[in-house]
Amino acid sequence: MADELDARSIAFPLISAGVYSWPLDDAVAAAVDTIRGARTRVDEVRIVAFQQHLFDLVEAAVEASA
């Protein structure tokens, strides 16, 4: 959809991460893996983390997948 709109950046919140009992590590891994595997012309993707410990998990997952 982002390519259809010619978007160059996009942000995704970690929906259901924790609050609906989806394990945080799994939610973060799913987000990072999905974004890494996407074929798109988007230049910048951000994962929105609303708490520091969640940000730390995202940062570690991104670094590990690089």
C-alpha positions as a LaTeX table, in Angstrom:
\begin{tabular}{lrrr}
\hline
Residue & $x$ (\AA) & $y$ (\AA) & $z$ (\AA) \\
\hline
Met1 & 0.00 & 0.00 & 0.00 \\
Ala2 & 2.86 & 2.39 & 0.80 \\
Asp3 & 4.26 & 1.95 & $-2.70$ \\
Glu4 & 0.83 & 2.61 & $-4.22$ \\
Leu5 & 0.73 & 5.89 & $-2.30$ \\
Asp6 & 4.36 & 6.63 & $-3.23$ \\
Ala7 & 5.19 & 6.92 & 0.47 \\
Arg8 & 8.87 & 7.15 & 1.34 \\
Ser9 & 8.48 & 6.65 & 5.09 \\
Ile10 & 6.09 & 4.73 & 7.29 \\
Ala11 & 5.65 & 4.05 & 11.01 \\
Phe12 & 4.10 & 1.02 & 12.69 \\
Pro13 & 3.04 & 0.84 & 16.33 \\
Leu14 & 3.49 & $-2.53$ & 18.03 \\
Ile15 & $-0.22$ & $-3.26$ & 18.17 \\
Ser16 & $-1.25$ & $-5.80$ & 20.82 \\
Ala17 & 2.33 & $-6.06$ & 22.10 \\
Gly18 & 1.87 & $-6.95$ & 25.73 \\
Val19 & $-1.55$ & $-5.50$ & 26.46 \\
Tyr20 & $-3.40$ & $-8.41$ & 24.82 \\
Ser21 & $-0.92$ & $-10.99$ & 26.10 \\
Trp22 & 1.02 & $-11.28$ & 22.86 \\
Pro23 & 4.56 & $-11.91$ & 24.17 \\
Leu24 & 6.71 & $-8.84$ & 23.56 \\
Asp25 & 9.69 & $-10.74$ & 22.17 \\
Asp26 & 7.44 & $-12.47$ & 19.64 \\
Ala27 & 5.68 & $-9.23$ & 18.65 \\
Val28 & 8.99 & $-7.45$ & 18.13 \\
Ala29 & 10.47 & $-10.37$ & 16.16 \\
Ala30 & 7.37 & $-10.54$ & 13.94 \\
Ala31 & 7.53 & $-6.80$ & 13.25 \\
Val32 & 11.25 & $-6.74$ & 12.47 \\
Asp33 & 11.13 & $-9.90$ & 10.32 \\
Thr34 & 8.11 & $-8.66$ & 8.38 \\
Ile35 & 9.67 & $-5.26$ & 7.72 \\
Arg36 & 13.03 & $-6.78$ & 6.71 \\
Gly37 & 11.29 & $-9.16$ & 4.30 \\
Ala38 & 9.10 & $-6.54$ & 2.64 \\
Arg39 & 9.83 & $-5.64$ & $-0.95$ \\
Thr40 & 9.11 & $-1.95$ & $-1.17$ \\
Arg41 & 10.43 & 1.40 & $-2.32$ \\
Val42 & 9.99 & 2.86 & 1.18 \\
Asp43 & 13.23 & 4.45 & 2.40 \\
Glu44 & 12.50 & 4.67 & 6.12 \\
Val45 & 10.43 & 2.46 & 8.42 \\
Arg46 & 9.92 & 3.18 & 12.10 \\
Ile47 & 8.60 & 0.86 & 14.75 \\
Val48 & 6.83 & 2.91 & 17.40 \\
Ala49 & 7.63 & 1.81 & 20.95 \\
Phe50 & 5.71 & 3.51 & 23.72 \\
Gln51 & 7.94 & 2.45 & 26.61 \\
Gln52 & 11.72 & 2.37 & 27.07 \\
His53 & 11.93 & $-1.39$ & 27.69 \\
Leu54 & 9.98 & $-2.01$ & 24.47 \\
Phe55 & 12.28 & 0.35 & 22.58 \\
Asp56 & 15.26 & $-1.60$ & 23.93 \\
Leu57 & 13.74 & $-4.88$ & 22.65 \\
Val58 & 13.13 & $-3.36$ & 19.21 \\
Glu59 & 16.63 & $-1.91$ & 19.04 \\
Ala60 & 18.20 & $-5.26$ & 19.96 \\
Ala61 & 16.07 & $-7.14$ & 17.41 \\
Val62 & 16.96 & $-4.69$ & 14.64 \\
Glu63 & 20.66 & $-4.93$ & 15.44 \\
Ala64 & 20.52 & $-8.73$ & 15.60 \\
Ser65 & 18.83 & $-8.94$ & 12.20 \\
Ala66 & 21.29 & $-6.62$ & 10.44 \\
\hline
\end{tabular}
